[in-house]
Amino acid sequence: MAKNKIKLRRKLIDESALERHRNYGLLLQQHQRAQRRKKTKQIFIYALVVAVVTVLLLIVASFFIVKWEKERELKRNPTIPHTEIKK
């Protein structure tokens, strides 16, 4: 093996890398917690988006239903056309 390759391998193993491998269980727990937080955040955001879209759809639907009911009522009970009152 060439001297350069040996030097490169020595540089790969430093104190922080060794410390991470010694506490692999702790590192794995931190990773799992981070993954759970990320998943929980995604679920919360998706639920919020679904709720907002549902509320908007309900508002639009109620607007059209009210409009349709008013038109239906006007067709059922035609009123006398408005006449201008002259002063």
Backbone torsions as a table, in degrees:
resi	resn	phi	psi	omega
1	MET	NA	137.3	-177.4
2	ALA	-72.5	159.0	-179.2
3	LYS	-64.1	-35.2	-179.4
4	ASN	-62.6	-41.2	-179.5
5	LYS	-65.9	-38.3	178.2
6	ILE	-64.4	-42.2	179.1
7	LYS	-64.3	-40.1	179.3
8	LEU	-64.6	-39.8	178.9
9	ARG	-66.4	-37.4	178.1
10	ARG	-64.7	-36.2	-179.7
11	LYS	-71.1	-27.3	-179.9
12	LEU	-68.0	-33.1	-178.6
13	ILE	-99.0	101.2	176.3
14	ASP	-118.5	-177.3	-175.7
15	GLU	-62.6	-42.0	-177.6
16	SER	-66.9	-37.4	178.2
17	ALA	-66.7	-41.6	178.3
18	LEU	-65.0	-40.1	-179.8
19	GLU	-63.8	-40.1	178.3
20	ARG	-64.1	-38.4	-179.6
21	HIS	-73.3	-30.8	177.4
22	ARG	-67.9	-39.7	-179.1
23	ASN	-102.2	45.8	-176.8
24	TYR	-63.5	-36.7	178.4
25	GLY	-61.8	-44.8	178.0
26	LEU	-64.9	-41.5	178.3
27	LEU	-63.5	-39.1	178.6
28	LEU	-66.8	-39.8	177.0
29	GLN	-63.4	-43.0	178.6
30	GLN	-62.9	-40.3	178.9
31	HIS	-64.3	-43.3	179.5
32	GLN	-64.2	-41.3	176.7
33	ARG	-62.0	-42.0	179.4
34	ALA	-64.1	-40.7	178.4
35	GLN	-64.1	-41.8	178.7
36	ARG	-63.7	-42.4	177.8
37	ARG	-61.2	-43.5	180.0
38	LYS	-62.7	-44.9	-179.8
39	LYS	-65.3	-42.1	178.7
40	THR	-63.4	-41.5	178.6
41	LYS	-63.1	-43.2	178.7
42	GLN	-62.6	-44.6	-180.0
43	ILE	-63.0	-43.3	179.0
44	PHE	-61.2	-44.9	-179.3
45	ILE	-65.3	-43.3	178.6
46	TYR	-62.9	-42.1	178.6
47	ALA	-63.3	-40.1	178.6
48	LEU	-64.6	-42.6	178.9
49	VAL	-64.3	-43.3	178.5
50	VAL	-62.3	-41.6	179.1
51	ALA	-63.0	-44.9	-179.6
52	VAL	-63.9	-44.6	179.5
53	VAL	-63.4	-41.1	179.0
54	THR	-62.8	-44.5	179.2
55	VAL	-62.9	-43.1	179.0
56	LEU	-63.4	-41.6	177.5
57	LEU	-63.2	-39.9	177.7
58	LEU	-64.9	-39.9	177.9
59	ILE	-63.3	-47.2	-180.0
60	VAL	-63.8	-43.0	-179.9
61	ALA	-63.7	-42.7	179.7
62	SER	-65.5	-36.3	177.5
63	PHE	-60.5	-47.2	-179.1
64	PHE	-69.1	-35.3	178.2
65	ILE	-65.4	-43.9	178.1
66	VAL	-63.3	-43.4	179.0
67	LYS	-61.5	-44.2	-179.7
68	TRP	-64.5	-41.6	178.8
69	GLU	-64.3	-39.0	178.3
70	LYS	-63.9	-44.3	178.6
71	GLU	-63.6	-39.9	179.3
72	ARG	-65.5	-40.7	178.7
73	GLU	-66.0	-40.4	178.5
74	LEU	-65.3	-36.4	178.2
75	LYS	-69.8	-35.5	-178.4
76	ARG	-72.5	-42.8	-178.2
77	ASN	-119.9	81.9	179.2
78	PRO	-68.4	133.9	-179.3
79	THR	-100.5	165.1	177.6
80	ILE	-68.8	134.7	179.8
81	PRO	-59.2	145.4	-179.7
82	HIS	-66.3	132.2	176.3
83	THR	-111.1	143.4	179.8
84	GLU	-74.8	137.7	177.1
85	ILE	-94.2	122.9	-178.5
86	LYS	-90.8	136.4	178.7
87	LYS	-98.2	NA	NA
